[in-house]
Amino acid sequence: MLKSKRLATLPIPDLTAEFAVLDSQQAGGEYDAFTFGSWSSHVLANGSGSAKDTAFRPHDEAITPTELGGRLPGIMRLVTDHFATENLQWVRVFALQDGILAPHVDFLEFDEPGVRLQVPLRTTTEALHSEDDLVYHLRRGEVWQIHTTVPHSARSGSGPGRLSLCLDFSGTGFAPEDVIRDAVPTEQDIHIVDRQPPSAEELEKLLSCGDGMTPSTLRSAFRPFAAMHFERRASARDTFDWYVRAAERSGDPRLAEKAAAFRTYCIEQRAYKEVFDW
C-alpha cells in the first residue's frame, strides 16, 4: 500500500513566465550525491531569507522570502493563498530534467521528520515518483504528503523539466489536510504504474556491468540500477542490493565497500551536512 497520500488538488494559474525564471537558474546544489542528471533545489523562502542557505534543517525563525522567491510572486501567492503558513519552514521548487534520484530516506539527520507536501507545477507522464516497491505519477496541481521515512525516489524524462513545489512544515501535531485551503475536488484515481518483475536475463545484464566497474565509473554505474527500479517491479532496497552485488563482481573489495557505504548514506544513516565521498 502506498503510504504517501494525495490530499487535494489545487487550481494552478498560468506560471509560464515564472517557469522561465526557474529554468534559467543554475543546476546543482546541496544534494548532488543523490542526483543523476539535472536536479536542483531552488529556495524561495526559508528562515534566513538567504538564497545561499540551501541545506534543509528545522528552525524556529519566521519564514522569509529569498531574492528568488521575490521574483516568483505567482508561486509565492499560490503558497499563501492555499496553505496555512504558521508551521511552514521551507518553500522550495525541485527541478528535475532527464534525471533520476537515488532512492533515499529524508530527515535521517534529524530527530523529528516534520511534514513534507509536494505540488507538481509542471510535469509530464514520464515524471514518476517511487515509494518502496511502488511507482506512481503526481499530476499537476495534486497536493501530496510524501512519506519520507521509507526509501523513495523520482525520475523525469528528457522533455521540459519537472517543477514541483515542496513545502516543509515543522512538527507532527497537526493534520496535513488542515493546512490546505480552497482545493478543488479530486476525481481521478491515483496513477499507479504497473511494472513486471525483472527477468533473469535482465537482472544478469544489469549485474554484469560490475565486471568492468572501476573507481572512476562507480558513481555513474549506479544510474541504471535506479532506473531498473522504475521499469521493473522491485523495491528501492533491491536497487542497492543489486548495486553491491555488481560491485563485488569487479573483484575490487574497495568498490563493494563503497557501494555498501552509499546504501548506508542514502537509506540508513547519515549526519547533518554529511557529503558522500565517492
C-alpha positions in Angstrom: 0.0 0.0 0.0 1.2 3.5 -0.9 2.0 5.4 2.3 2.3 8.8 0.6 -1.2 10.5 0.5 -2.9 12.6 -2.1 -4.6 15.3 0.0 -6.2 17.6 -2.5 -5.9 19.2 -5.9 -5.3 23.0 -6.4 -6.0 25.2 -9.4 -2.7 26.2 -10.9 -2.6 29.5 -12.7 -0.5 30.3 -15.8 3.0 30.4 -14.4 4.9 30.2 -17.8 7.0 33.4 -17.1 8.0 32.2 -13.7 8.9 28.7 -15.0 11.3 30.5 -17.4 12.9 32.2 -14.4 13.4 28.8 -12.7 14.7 27.2 -15.9 17.4 29.9 -16.1 18.7 29.1 -12.6 22.0 27.2 -12.3 21.5 23.5 -11.7 23.1 21.6 -8.8 23.0 22.2 -5.1 23.2 20.7 -1.7 22.2 17.2 -2.5 24.4 16.2 -5.6 25.3 12.8 -4.1 21.7 11.7 -4.6 21.2 13.0 -8.1 22.0 11.7 -11.6 21.2 14.0 -14.5 19.9 17.5 -13.9 18.3 18.1 -10.5 18.1 21.3 -8.5 16.5 22.6 -5.3 15.6 26.3 -5.6 14.9 28.0 -2.3 12.0 30.5 -2.4 11.6 31.1 1.4 13.4 29.9 4.5 14.3 31.1 8.0 17.1 33.4 6.9 15.9 34.9 3.6 19.2 34.0 2.1 19.4 32.1 -1.2 22.7 30.7 -0.1 21.0 29.0 2.8 20.1 25.8 1.0 20.8 22.9 3.4 17.4 21.8 4.9 17.2 22.0 8.7 14.3 22.6 11.2 14.3 26.1 12.5 12.3 28.5 14.8 12.7 31.6 12.6 9.8 33.3 10.8 9.8 32.3 7.2 11.3 34.9 4.9 11.3 35.0 1.0 14.6 34.8 -0.7 15.6 37.0 -3.6 14.4 34.2 -6.0 11.1 34.0 -4.1 10.6 37.7 -4.7 11.0 37.1 -8.4 8.2 34.5 -8.3 5.1 36.2 -7.0 2.7 33.8 -8.6 4.2 30.8 -7.0 4.5 32.5 -3.6 0.9 33.7 -3.9 -0.1 30.0 -4.6 1.5 29.2 -1.2 -0.1 32.0 0.8 -3.5 31.6 -0.8 -3.8 27.9 -0.4 -1.7 26.9 2.7 -1.7 28.0 6.3 1.8 29.2 7.0 2.1 29.1 10.8 4.3 26.0 10.8 5.8 26.5 7.3 9.6 26.4 7.4 10.8 26.0 3.8 9.4 26.8 0.4 11.4 25.2 -2.4 10.9 24.2 -6.0 12.5 20.9 -7.1 13.6 20.8 -10.8 14.3 17.5 -12.4 15.1 17.0 -16.1 16.4 13.8 -17.8 17.4 12.8 -14.3 16.8 10.3 -11.5 17.3 10.4 -7.8 18.9 7.6 -5.8 16.4 6.0 -3.6 16.8 7.7 -0.2 15.2 8.4 3.2 14.8 12.0 4.1 15.4 13.5 7.6 17.8 10.8 8.7 19.9 13.6 10.2 17.1 14.9 12.5 15.1 13.6 15.5 11.7 14.6 14.0 10.8 14.2 10.4 8.2 17.0 10.1 5.6 17.1 7.3 6.5 17.5 3.6 4.0 18.4 0.9 4.7 18.4 -2.8 2.6 20.0 -5.6 3.7 19.5 -9.2 3.6 22.7 -11.1 4.9 21.4 -14.4 5.0 17.8 -15.2 4.6 15.0 -17.8 3.5 11.4 -17.6 7.2 10.5 -17.8 7.8 12.2 -14.4 7.4 9.5 -11.8 7.8 9.0 -8.1 8.6 5.8 -6.2 8.0 4.6 -2.7 9.5 1.2 -1.7 8.3 -1.1 -4.5 5.6 1.2 -6.0 5.9 3.7 -8.8 3.3 6.5 -9.2 2.7 9.7 -11.1 1.8 13.0 -9.4 -0.4 15.1 -11.7 -0.2 18.9 -12.0 -1.8 20.6 -9.0 -2.2 17.5 -6.9 -1.1 18.1 -3.3 0.8 15.1 -1.9 2.1 14.3 1.6 5.3 12.5 0.7 6.1 9.6 3.1 9.7 10.5 3.6 10.8 7.8 6.1 10.7 4.9 3.6 13.1 4.7 0.6 11.7 6.8 -2.2 12.9 8.3 -5.5 11.9 10.3 -8.5 12.6 10.3 -12.3 11.9 12.6 -15.1 12.3 12.3 -18.9 14.2 14.4 -21.4 11.3 16.8 -22.2 10.5 20.0 -20.2 11.9 19.7 -16.7 9.6 18.7 -14.0 9.0 21.5 -11.5 7.5 20.6 -8.1 6.7 22.9 -5.3 7.9 21.5 -2.0 6.6 22.8 1.4 8.2 21.6 4.7 6.2 22.1 7.9 7.5 21.7 11.4 6.1 19.3 13.9 3.7 16.4 13.5 0.9 17.5 15.9 -1.5 18.6 13.1 -3.4 17.1 10.2 -1.7 18.0 6.9 -5.2 18.3 5.3 -5.9 21.2 7.7 -3.2 23.5 6.2 -4.8 23.4 2.7 -7.4 25.9 1.6 -9.6 26.3 -1.5 -8.9 22.9 -3.0 -10.9 21.5 -5.9 -12.5 18.0 -6.0 -10.1 15.2 -6.9 -11.9 12.9 -9.2 -9.2 10.8 -10.9 -7.8 7.7 -9.4 -4.2 7.8 -8.2 -1.9 6.9 -11.1 0.0 3.8 -10.1 2.4 2.4 -12.8 2.1 -1.3 -13.5 5.5 -3.0 -13.7 6.5 -6.6 -14.2 9.4 -8.2 -12.2 12.7 -8.3 -13.9 13.6 -11.4 -15.9 16.7 -13.4 -15.0 18.2 -12.2 -18.3 17.6 -8.6 -17.5 19.0 -8.9 -14.0 22.1 -10.7 -15.2 22.7 -7.9 -17.8 22.4 -5.3 -15.1 24.7 -7.1 -12.7 27.3 -7.7 -15.4 28.2 -4.1 -15.6 30.1 -4.8 -12.4 32.6 -6.9 -14.4 34.3 -3.7 -15.7 33.5 -1.4 -12.8 36.3 0.9 -11.7 36.7 3.6 -9.1 36.1 6.3 -11.8 32.9 4.6 -13.0 31.4 3.6 -9.7 29.2 6.6 -9.4 27.9 6.7 -12.9 27.3 3.0 -12.8 24.5 3.5 -10.2 22.1 5.2 -12.6 20.9 2.0 -14.4 20.2 0.3 -11.1 18.0 3.2 -10.1 16.3 3.1 -13.5 15.5 -0.6 -13.2 13.5 0.1 -10.0 11.2 2.4 -12.1 11.0 0.0 -15.1 10.5 -3.3 -13.3 8.7 -4.3 -10.1 11.4 -4.1 -7.4 11.8 -2.3 -4.2 14.1 0.6 -3.7 16.2 -1.5 -1.4 16.7 -4.0 -4.3 18.4 -1.2 -6.1 21.2 -1.1 -3.6 21.4 -4.9 -3.1 22.0 -5.3 -6.9 24.5 -2.4 -6.9 26.5 -4.0 -4.2 26.4 -7.4 -5.9 27.6 -5.8 -9.1 30.5 -4.0 -7.3 31.5 -7.4 -5.8 31.9 -8.8 -9.3 34.5 -6.1 -10.1 37.0 -8.1 -8.0 37.9 -5.0 -6.1 36.7 -5.2 -2.4 37.0 -1.4 -2.1 34.3 -0.9 -4.7 31.9 -3.3 -2.9 32.6 -1.4 0.4 31.9 1.9 -1.2 28.7 0.6 -2.8 27.6 -0.6 0.6 28.5 2.7 2.2 26.3 4.5 -0.4 23.4 2.4 0.6 24.0 3.3 4.3 24.2 7.0 3.4 21.0 7.0 1.3 18.6 4.9 3.3 20.1 4.0 6.7 22.2 6.7 8.5 24.0 10.0 7.7 24.9 13.1 9.6 23.8 16.7 9.0 25.6 18.2 6.0 27.5 14.9 5.5 28.8 14.8 2.0 29.3 11.3 0.4 32.8 10.8 -0.8 32.8 8.8 -4.0 
